[in-house]
Structure formats: structure tokens, C-alpha cells
Amino acid sequence: MDALGVSYFKNVKGTLTHIPLMPTGGVILDNIASFFKAGAIAAGVGSSLIDPARLITTDDYTRLAETSKKFSAIVQKS
């Protein structure tokens, strides 16, 4: 896990409770719920959603839609 992952976010959020925070970079299906539990108001998702080499260049938009739905379901539960 990154040095600036969920634990770091949680520590920053703990000292800046009055500031809405949104993590970007390193947000994946396996940790997005943890970011929301740590106080995130939103999350920036990039390469874990759109893998250019695997999804875009192969026109695998069905998999892109499936991954989007997985992220959405996790966020809705959080």
C-alpha cells in the first residue's frame, strides 16, 4: 500500500475535520470503501477505472461499464 493511502488520508482528515477532502490517486475497488469510512466526501478514480491498455485500446467498453457499476455499488453502500 502507498505511504499516502487510506491511513494517511485518515490522519489528515483527523486534523482537518472542518475541510471536505477527496482522495485521488491510488483509489481502487479494494480501498474505496475505506476512504469513505475515513471521511472522504468523494473519490477521484482514474487508471483503476479506465486502463487504457486493456479497456480503451481493445474497445472493451462492456468491462468499463461493469467496473463503473462496481465502484458505484461500493460508494452507495458507504
matplotlib code that plots the C-alpha trace (Angstrom):
import matplotlib.pyplot as plt

x = [0.0, 1.1, 2.6, -0.1, -3.0, -6.1, -4.1, -2.5, -5.9, -7.4, -4.7, -5.1, -8.8, -8.5, -6.7, -8.7, -12.2, -13.7, -12.3, -14.1, -11.5, -11.4, -8.7, -7.2, -4.6, -4.4, -8.2, -9.1, -12.1, -10.3, -9.9, -12.6, -14.9, -12.1, -11.6, -15.3, -15.3, -12.3, -14.4, -14.0, -16.8, -15.9, -13.1, -11.1, -10.8, -8.5, -6.5, -8.2, -11.4, -10.0, -7.0, -6.1, -4.0, -6.7, -10.0, -9.7, -7.4, -9.3, -12.7, -13.8, -16.5, -18.6, -15.8, -15.5, -19.3, -19.0, -16.1, -18.1, -21.0, -18.8, -17.4, -20.9, -22.3, -19.4, -19.9, -23.6, -23.1, -20.5]
y = [0.0, 3.6, 5.7, 8.1, 5.6, 5.3, 5.6, 8.9, 10.2, 9.3, 11.1, 14.2, 14.1, 13.8, 17.1, 18.9, 17.9, 21.2, 20.7, 18.3, 16.0, 13.9, 11.3, 11.0, 8.6, 5.1, 4.7, 1.2, -1.2, -2.7, 0.5, 3.0, 2.0, 2.6, 6.1, 6.9, 5.3, 7.6, 10.7, 11.2, 13.2, 11.9, 10.0, 10.5, 7.3, 7.2, 4.3, 1.8, 2.5, 3.1, 1.0, 2.4, -0.6, -3.1, -1.4, 1.5, 0.2, -3.1, -1.3, -3.3, -0.8, -3.6, -4.2, -0.5, -0.3, -3.3, -1.7, 1.5, -0.3, -2.0, 1.4, 2.9, 0.0, 0.3, 4.1, 3.7, 1.3, 3.6]
z = [0.0, -0.7, 2.1, 1.2, 1.3, 3.5, 6.7, 5.6, 4.4, 7.8, 9.7, 7.6, 7.9, 11.7, 12.0, 9.3, 10.2, 9.0, 5.4, 3.0, 1.5, -1.7, -2.3, -5.8, -6.9, -5.6, -5.2, -6.2, -5.8, -2.8, -0.8, -1.9, 0.9, 3.4, 2.1, 2.6, 6.1, 6.8, 5.9, 2.2, 0.5, -3.0, -4.7, -7.8, -9.8, -12.8, -14.0, -11.8, -13.7, -17.2, -18.0, -21.4, -22.5, -21.6, -21.9, -24.3, -27.0, -27.1, -27.2, -24.1, -23.1, -21.5, -18.9, -18.4, -17.7, -15.3, -13.4, -13.1, -11.7, -9.1, -8.0, -7.9, -5.8, -3.2, -2.9, -2.5, 0.4, 2.1]

ax = plt.figure().add_subplot(projection="3d")
ax.plot(x, y, z, "-o")
ax.set_aspect("equal")
plt.show()
